[in-house]
Structure formats: structure tokens, C-alpha cells
């Protein structure tokens, strides 16, 4: 989200100059995700679940994994600002407090809404403001269909595929300088 936002801000303000550090392992991950999204061979379990047609058919361990992962976010900044996402978290916590195993009780629709909000919360502010798909989904807030989730996935695919070309264009135009660090080493810029 932040790499998309930074490029969007730089593109919107032509007089701003910046140095952007792109770590090689990040570039590898972006290329890998772009390839996964383009081929449809998703290894990321949250993206794969987002595109799953019928979430009621997920195995219990898959459901448990989604419930665990979709709440691994900064609650103050990524869950609580969105009332529907907060409701999903509160319902999850309530069921855990009385039952202990929410995967048995929460429906596929709950999982569809949870996955959608998880991915919406990771969208950058520029994307939240300008992308009609995101505006519509956030306004509705719940009862997301498979078609809704596929629209969101298509947007994520497009955003991931656009990160590297955006910085390439900004660098070619002289608006940014790119720096890098040794592969897998985020500390010492060259």
C-alpha cells in the first residue's frame, strides 16, 4: 500500500523530488506476486481465499488460518477505523470467549466479509479515494459476493503489477533517484 501511495503522491506533485530505496528482496516479492496474480496460480493463502468461489467449503484448518491471519493487523490503525471490520473482529472475539473454536460457527459469508475488509484495510489512501471499486465496497461494508471479491482481486493484481513500472517511469523522468541495498539486507544503502 505504501509503495503505491508514494508513487501516486510523487506523480501528483511534479515539483517534488525524492530518493526511493527499493530493496532487491522487495522487488523479487513484487515480481512474484505479479506473476502469481497474472497466472492465477496463487500461493498466498489470503489472496487465494479471496478468489475462492464458495468459502463455506473451506476445510476447518483453512478457516482457522484465515481467522488467525485476517486479524494480524494494527487494530488501532487498520481495523477500528472501519466499523464493519471492527464488528467482524468483535464478533470473532465474542465467539472465542464463549466457545473457543470460532471456525465451527462462522459462515462463509463472514469469511467473505472478513477477507474483503482485510484486503481493503491494506489499500493505500490514494487507492481508497480514487478507485471506484474500493469506494463502493467500503460504502456497502458487508455481504460481499464472489464477484465483489474478484473485482477487488483484479484491482490488487493491477496495483501490484504497476508498482515497479511506476518507479521506473518516475526515475526515467528524473523525478526520483533510486537507491538499493544488498540483496536480503535492509540496513546499509550503497
C-alpha positions in Angstrom: 0.0 0.0 0.0 2.7 2.5 0.9 4.7 1.9 -2.3 1.6 2.6 -4.4 0.7 5.7 -2.3 4.3 7.1 -2.5 4.3 6.7 -6.3 0.8 8.3 -6.6 1.9 11.3 -4.4 5.0 11.8 -6.5 3.1 11.6 -9.7 0.5 14.1 -8.4 3.2 16.6 -7.4 5.7 17.1 -10.3 7.9 19.6 -8.4 8.6 17.1 -5.6 11.9 15.2 -5.8 12.8 12.1 -3.7 15.2 9.3 -3.3 13.5 5.9 -3.0 15.2 2.8 -1.7 14.0 -0.4 -3.2 15.4 -3.5 -1.5 16.1 -6.3 -4.0 14.1 -8.8 -2.0 11.1 -6.5 -2.2 11.4 -6.3 -5.9 11.6 -10.1 -6.0 8.4 -10.3 -4.0 6.6 -7.8 -6.1 7.5 -9.7 -9.3 6.5 -13.0 -7.7 3.1 -11.6 -6.6 2.6 -10.1 -10.1 3.3 -13.5 -11.6 1.0 -15.3 -9.2 -1.8 -12.8 -9.9 -1.3 -13.0 -13.7 -1.2 -16.8 -13.8 -3.9 -17.4 -11.3 -1.6 -19.8 -9.5 -1.9 -18.2 -6.1 0.4 -19.4 -3.3 -0.6 -16.6 -0.9 -3.4 -18.2 1.2 -5.3 -14.9 1.8 -5.3 -13.9 -1.9 -6.3 -17.5 -2.8 -9.1 -17.4 -0.3 -10.3 -14.0 -1.6 -10.8 -15.6 -5.0 -12.4 -18.8 -3.7 -15.9 -19.1 -5.0 -17.6 -20.8 -2.0 -15.9 -20.1 1.3 -18.4 -22.4 3.1 -16.5 -25.3 1.5 -13.1 -24.5 3.1 -11.6 -27.1 5.4 -11.6 -26.3 9.1 -7.8 -25.7 9.2 -8.1 -23.3 6.3 -10.9 -21.4 8.1 -8.8 -21.3 11.2 -5.8 -20.0 9.3 -8.0 -17.2 7.8 -9.4 -16.2 11.1 -5.9 -16.1 12.6 -4.3 -14.1 9.7 -7.0 -11.6 9.0 -6.8 -10.1 12.4 -3.0 -9.8 12.4 -3.0 -6.1 11.7 -2.6 -2.9 13.7 -6.0 -2.9 15.3 -5.9 0.9 16.0 -5.0 1.9 12.5 -6.3 -0.9 10.3 -9.4 -2.4 12.0 -11.0 0.1 14.3 -11.3 2.9 11.8 -13.6 0.7 9.7 -16.8 0.0 11.6 -17.7 -3.2 9.6 -14.2 -4.7 10.1 -14.4 -3.8 13.8 -17.7 -5.6 14.0 -16.2 -8.7 12.5 -13.4 -8.6 15.0 -15.8 -8.1 17.9 -18.0 -11.0 16.8 -14.9 -13.2 16.5 -13.7 -12.3 20.0 -17.1 -12.9 21.4 -17.3 -16.4 19.9 -13.8 -17.2 21.1 -14.8 -16.1 24.6 -17.9 -18.4 24.8 -16.8 -21.3 22.5 -13.1 -21.3 21.8 -13.4 -22.5 18.2 -15.0 -19.8 16.0 -14.1 -21.7 12.8 -17.1 -24.1 13.5 -19.6 -21.2 13.9 -18.7 -18.5 11.4 -20.2 -18.8 7.9 -18.6 -18.5 4.5 -20.3 -15.0 4.3 -18.5 -14.0 7.4 -15.2 -15.2 5.9 -16.0 -13.3 2.6 -16.6 -10.1 4.5 -13.5 -10.7 6.7 -11.2 -11.3 3.7 -12.6 -8.3 1.8 -12.1 -6.0 4.8 -8.6 -7.4 5.4 -7.6 -6.5 1.8 -9.4 -3.2 1.9 -7.6 -2.1 5.0 -4.3 -2.7 3.3 -5.2 -0.4 0.4 -3.3 2.9 0.4 -5.2 6.2 0.9 -4.8 7.2 -2.7 -6.4 3.9 -3.8 -9.2 4.3 -1.3 -10.1 7.7 -2.7 -9.7 7.2 -6.4 -10.7 3.6 -7.1 -14.5 3.2 -7.6 -14.4 -0.5 -6.7 -12.9 0.3 -3.3 -15.2 3.2 -2.7 -18.3 1.0 -3.5 -17.1 -1.9 -1.4 -16.2 0.2 1.6 -19.5 2.1 1.4 -21.5 -1.1 1.3 -19.5 -2.6 4.1 -20.8 -6.2 4.2 -22.4 -9.1 2.3 -19.6 -9.2 -0.3 -20.2 -11.6 -3.2 -17.7 -13.7 -5.1 -18.0 -11.1 -7.9 -17.1 -8.3 -5.4 -14.1 -10.2 -4.2 -12.9 -10.9 -7.8 -13.2 -7.1 -8.6 -11.1 -6.4 -5.5 -8.6 -9.1 -6.6 -8.4 -7.7 -10.1 -7.6 -4.3 -8.6 -4.9 -5.8 -6.3 -3.4 -7.6 -9.3 -3.3 -4.3 -11.3 -1.8 -2.4 -8.3 0.9 -5.0 -7.7 1.8 -5.1 -11.4 2.1 -1.3 -11.5 4.5 -0.6 -8.6 7.8 -1.3 -10.4 6.8 0.4 -13.7 5.6 3.5 -11.7 9.0 3.9 -10.1 10.7 3.1 -13.4 8.8 6.0 -15.1 9.5 8.4 -12.2 13.2 7.6 -12.3 13.3 7.9 -16.1 11.8 11.3 -15.9 14.4 12.5 -13.3 11.8 13.0 -10.6 13.3 10.4 -8.3 16.6 8.7 -7.7 16.6 5.1 -6.9 18.9 3.5 -4.3 19.2 -0.1 -3.3 20.7 -2.2 -0.6 22.4 -5.6 -0.9 20.0 -8.5 -1.5 18.2 -9.5 1.7 19.9 -6.7 3.6 17.7 -3.8 4.5 20.2 -1.7 6.5 23.2 -0.4 4.6 22.3 1.6 1.4 25.1 1.5 -1.2 
